[in-house]
Amino acid sequence: MYDLPSEFHFGILNWHKTGSEIWPNIKNFSTIPSYPGGLNRQHSVEYWLTLDLLASETPDIKRPCSSAAIRVKNSNEADIVFVPFFASLSYNRKSKLRGNETISGDRLLQERLVKFLKSQDEWKRFDGKDHLIIAHHPNSLLYARNFLGSAMFVLSDFGRYSSAVANLEKDIIAPYLHVVKTISNNESAPFEKRPVLAYFQGAIYRKDGGTIRQELYNLLKDEKDIHFAFGTVRGNGTKQTGKGMASSKFCLNIAGDTPSSNRLFDAIVSHCVPVIISDQIELPFEDTLDYSGFSVFVHASEAVKKGFLVNLLRGITEDQWKKKWGRLKEVAECFEYRFPSQVGDSVNMIWSAVSHKLSSLQFDVHRKNRYRRSEMFDRNRSS
């Protein structure tokens, strides 16, 4: 992990270093800057991964031994070079022009990051292919992504990326941090205590692929056992959404401006069986998790047929629903971000996904280095 100046990471959280220190003292949890709440928090992936790498250098902090990433000081020993730029937070806090600014603070940080990385021997070694960059907010890294596209990205989806810059072959999809309260297994309401058949609350009028929300609203708004309403998670909306999901059998996850949203992960931790209506969605950890075991997938073209979705959901038996509900309770911890990280949580699952990408990355790098290595050997022998 690069020791980038604090303005690239915890400085954006108003952490002020003392002396020559680069990182907060994470031994004392109370001194670690907290991530802002609300919707900003859903894209906080880089925060948790950075803390986890710092914890690997701190013997006093106990972390799981399996699937854990460990920071090394010599980049030649590293499988992956981690770039600790809080890109999503930078977008949320610094992308708007202030005062007499002609260039946003977010753009300036991205320009500095590109210049820094391109000058590093570690980047030049494999053209950045072994670098890991987090850009979870769809609008984060808008400038830098085209210059750093050879790196491995951790994203929420591919909705606002060209396939040349981001794709499933090299990049990783990570879950949003859910904004509703996690329901414990003991408190999870069974089938008969979930009176709402299907639940959706959110923005109804969206552009691009999200226009399906309006079509579904017109189809479902008069169904007595379906809650389909405009709403926001701001203020008390988060608690209302959590209660609504926890009392519903199915939760609709419908494409919006981008293929994904945190609504899916709110549903999972509410043990509300997700109904995924988003043809272009890519899902976190699908190399490990079979989502069909705890979700229902519906093509958008079928969902908008009159009566199709209602009849499909009403046709799912109590036993079929219980199997998905039981599996939801088993996988919910995979969608929890924690510090310190724990076995099977989102942090460990992301590191595991990175590990899965390594074999193909190393294969590609080794093939392209065949003759470079031979030439170096010849030069050394002749000298």
N, C-alpha and C positions, 0 to 999 in steps of 0.2 A: 504494500500500500504506500503510495506516495505521501510524503509529509507536506501536503499543500498548505499554504498559508490559511489562517483561520477564516478569512473572508470568503473562502470557498465552501466552508462547512459550518462549524458551530458559531462562527461570527455572525452568520445570517440569523442566528437565534439570539443575537445580542449577548453572546458570551465574549468576555473581554479577557484576553490572556494577560498573564503577568510575567515579565521577564522574557525569556526565550522559549517558553513552553508553546507547543503547537496544539496540544489536545487537552481537554478538561481532565481533571483527576477523577477517573471513573470508580476508584475505590470507594469514594464517598458518594452514594447515590443522590444525596440531596444537592450536590453541587453540579450534577449533570443537567445542562439546559433541557427543559422540557419542550416537546414539539407542540406547536399551537394546535388548539382544538378545532372543532367544526370540520368543514369539508377539506380544509388544508391537510388534515391528518390522514385522509384516506390514501394519499400518495407519499407517505413517509418512509418508503422502503429503504432509501439510502441511509437514513438515520439509524435504523435498526442494524443494518449490515455493518456500518462503520463502527458502531458500539460493540458489535460482536467481535470484530477483528481486534479492537483495542483490548477487549476483555481477554483475548487469547494470550496477551502479553502480561496479564495481571494474575499471578498465582492465587491471590486471595479470592478471586471470583470463580466460582465453580460453574463449568459448562459441561455439556454432554461430550463424551469422548467419541461417539459415533457420528459420522456425517458432519463433523465440525471443521470449520476452516481455521487455519493457524497462520498468523502473520510471521513472515521471515524477514530478516533485515537485508539479506543478499538476494537481489532480484534474480540471479542465476539459479537460485534454488526454488524459485516460485513457479508454480504451474500457471497461475493467473496473476496479473498486475491489476490491483484494485485502484480505481480513481475516485477519491472521496469528495466528489462535487455534489452538493445538495441541489441538484438541478430543478427538481419540482418546487422546492421551497424558494429557490432563486426566482423562478417564474412567478410564483404567487406573491412574493414580496417586493420584487425589484423590476418587474417588466414594464410597469407604467412610468411614463416620464414625470419627473418632479421638478418643480421650479423652472429654472432655465436650462434644464437638461435637453440635449438634442439626441443623445443616445442613452438608452436605459441602462441601469446598473446591471441588469441581467445580461444584456448583450455584451457589455464590457467584460464581465466575468467569463462569458463564453469565448470571446476573442482571446483573452489571456490564457484560457485553458488550452485552446487549440495551439497557440504559439508555444506554450510550455511543452505539451505532449509531443508535438512534432520535432522538438529539439532534443528529446530524450533518447539516449542510446537504447533504452528498453523498448521504446516505440519503434525505432528504426530497425531493430533486430528482426521483427516479424511483421512490420508495417501495422503494428497495433492489434494484430489478430488475437493476441493473448491478453488484451486489456478488457476489464469489466467496467462498464459505465452504466449508471442507473439514470433512467430518464422516464420515470413512471407516469408523470403527468403528460397527457397527449400533446400539450403545447410546450413542454420543456425542451431545452436544447435545440430550438428551432434553427438557430444559426449554425451551431457546431456540428449537428448531426451529419450534415453533408460532407464535412471534412474528416469526421471520425467514424465513418460508416464501416470501416474494416474491423472495428472493435466489436466485442460481444456486448449487446445492450440488454438491460433488464427493463421491460416495458409492461404497460397494462394491456395493450393490444397493438395491432399493426394498422389501425384505422387511418392514421395521418402520416404514414410513412410510405415511401416508395419501396418496392420489393428489392431494389438494388441497395438500399440503405439498411433495411431491417427485414428479416425473414426468419422463419421457424428453423431453418437449417443451422443458423449460428446464434440466434438470440433466445431469450428466456421470457416467458410470460409469468408475472408475479401477481398474487392477489392484492386487491385493495385492502387497506385496513378497514374493517367494518366499523360503522358508526353507531350501531345499536348495541345494546347490552347482550352479552352472551348468556344464553339460557343453559343452566346446568342440566345434566341428564335427569336428575331427580325432579326437577321443576318442569320438564318438558311435557306439555299437554298431549294426551293421547288422541286418537282419531275422534272419539265421541265428544271430546271437550274442545274441539276446534270447529265452531259453528260456521265459519266463513269458508266457502269452497275455494275461492281464489282471491288473492290480494294484490293490488297494485296501487301505489301512491307515489306521485312524482310529476315531472313535467310531461304534459300530454302533447303539446305542440312542438315538434322538433323538426329539424331539417334533414335532408339527405335520407339515409336509411331509417331514420327515426320517425318518418311520417306514418309508419305502421301503427304507432301508438294511437294516433287520432282515429284510424280505422277501427282498431280494437275497442276503443272507448265507445264509439257509436254502436258497436255490436253488443257490448257487454254492460253498458251503463244501467240498463233496466232489469238486469238479472238480480233477483232478490238476495241470493246467497253469494254474490260477488261484489267485492269492494274495489271499485276502479275510480279513482278520484285524483284531482290535481292536488299536489301538496309539496312541502319542502321539509328538509330535515333541520332547518334552522329553528332556533328557539326550542319550544316544547315539541316540535315536530318529530324529533328523534325518538322521544319516549312513546309518542303516539304510534309511530311506525313500528317500533319494537313490539308494542302490545298487539298491534294489528297483525303482524307477521306471526307472532307466537300463538295467536288464536285462529290461524288459517291453516287449512290442509295444504294448499299450494300457493306459491308466490310467483308471480309473473315477472320474468326478467326479459324485457323487450328492448331491442336495439334502439339507441338514441342517436345523438350526434356522432357517437363512436360505437363500435360493436359491443363494448363492455361497460359495466358500471359497478359501483360498490353494492348495488342492490342485490346482486347474486350472493355476495358474501354475508350481507345482512340476513338474507334468507337462510343460509347454511347454519349460522350460529344461532338462529331462531328455531332451527329444526323444522322449517317450513319447506316442503319439497319444492325445489326450484323448477319452474317451467321455462325453459330457455328458448326464446323466439328471437334468434339473432344468427342469421345464416353465416355471417363472416366472423363470428367470434372464435377466438383461440383461448383455451382454458389453461390455468396454471397446473403444473405437475401432471399433465395428462399422460406422461410417460410412466407414471406410477399409479395414478388414480383412474378408475373407470367411472366416469361421471354418470353413466347410464344406470349404475347401481343405486344412485340417490337423487337422480334428476329425471325430468321428462323433456325430451327435445321435440320441437315442432317446427317444421319449415314455415317461413313467413307466408308463402303462397297458400298453404293449407289453413294457417291460423285465421286468415281474413275471410275464409268461406263461412257463410252464415250457418251458425249452429255447430260448426266443426269442433271448436275448442271446448265449448261447454259440454258437448256430448262425449268428447274424449275424456275429460276430467271426471265427469259423473260416472263414466264407465269403468274407472279404476276402482277395483274392489278394496275393501278395508284391509284384507290380508296383503294385497299388492302394495298398498300405501304404507303399511306397517314395516314391510321389508325395506323400503326406501328410507323411512323415518329412522329405523334402527341403524342403517348404514350411515345416515347423516350424523347421528350421535357419535359414531366411531371416527369419522373423518373431520369433524368440526375443528379439532385442535390443529390440524394442518393449516388452518387459516387464521391462526393467532400469532401476532408479532409480540415477542417477549424479550425482555432484558433482565437478567441473563437469559440466553436462549435455552430451550429445552428440546429433548429428543422429539422429533416429529412435528415441531411447530413450523411456522412459515419461514423463519430464518434458516433453520436446518434444511427444510425442503428446497429452498432456493440454492443453498450450497450444494445439495445433492444434484439438483438440475444442472448446475455449473459443471459438476464432476462428470455428468453424463455427456456433456458437450465436449469434454477434453479429448476423448479418444479421436473423434473426427477432426478436431482442431489440430492435434499433434500429427495425425496422418497427413493432413494438408500441408502443414509446415515442413515436415520431414521430406516430403516429396519435392517441394519447391527448393529445398536446401541441398539436394543431392550434389549438384555440381559446385555450388558455393563452397561446400565442405571439401570437396576434392581439390578445388583451386587453392584453398588455404593450405592444405597439406602439401601441395606441390611447391607453393611459395616458401613454406617453412623448410622443406627439404633442400631446395636450391640455395637458401640462405645459409 
